[in-house]
Amino acid sequence: MASIEQDLMVMLQQLPIPITITWQSNQCIDGHSSSTDLVEATGQGLKYLITSLTTDTSRLTENKSGSTA
């Protein structure tokens, strides 16, 4: 399993958007949640990022449609 975790960390480092996951007291911390498993912490971090991007995009779309109407 250590190899999968190492591969996952390399993949995260190569993404164009920074996703930082650190270990504290035997837990993975992604800035918004924590987990004892790297894969779960990565999934939680990605879900948060996607939700944030979706929310930001929705706000931009609403602002554009509101300002042109």
C-alpha positions in Angstrom: 0.0 0.0 0.0 2.9 2.4 0.6 3.6 2.3 -3.1 0.1 3.5 -3.9 0.4 6.3 -1.4 3.7 7.4 -2.9 2.3 7.3 -6.4 -0.7 9.3 -5.2 1.5 12.0 -3.6 3.5 12.3 -6.8 0.3 12.7 -8.8 -1.0 15.4 -6.5 2.3 17.3 -6.8 2.0 17.3 -10.6 -1.5 18.7 -10.7 -1.9 22.3 -11.9 -3.9 23.2 -8.8 -2.1 22.7 -5.5 -3.5 20.1 -3.2 -1.6 19.8 0.0 -2.1 17.0 2.4 0.0 16.7 5.6 0.3 14.2 8.4 -0.4 15.3 12.0 -0.9 12.9 14.9 -1.4 9.9 12.5 -4.0 11.8 10.5 -4.0 13.2 7.0 -5.0 16.9 7.0 -6.0 18.5 3.8 -6.9 21.9 5.2 -10.6 21.3 5.4 -11.0 17.8 6.9 -8.9 15.0 8.3 -8.6 11.2 7.8 -6.4 8.4 8.9 -6.1 7.3 5.3 -4.3 9.2 2.5 -6.7 8.0 -0.2 -9.7 9.1 1.8 -8.1 12.5 2.6 -7.3 13.0 -1.1 -10.9 12.2 -2.0 -12.2 14.6 0.6 -9.8 17.3 -0.7 -10.8 16.8 -4.3 -14.5 16.9 -3.4 -14.0 20.2 -1.5 -12.1 21.6 -4.5 -14.7 20.6 -7.0 -17.5 22.0 -4.8 -15.6 25.3 -4.4 -15.0 25.6 -8.1 -18.6 24.7 -8.9 -19.8 27.3 -6.4 -17.5 30.0 -7.7 -18.5 29.3 -11.3 -22.2 29.5 -10.4 -21.6 32.9 -8.8 -19.7 34.2 -11.8 -22.5 33.0 -14.1 -25.2 34.6 -11.9 -23.2 37.9 -11.8 -22.8 38.0 -15.5 -26.4 37.3 -16.2 -27.5 39.8 -13.6 -25.2 42.6 -15.0 -26.3 42.2 -18.6 -30.0 42.0 -18.0 
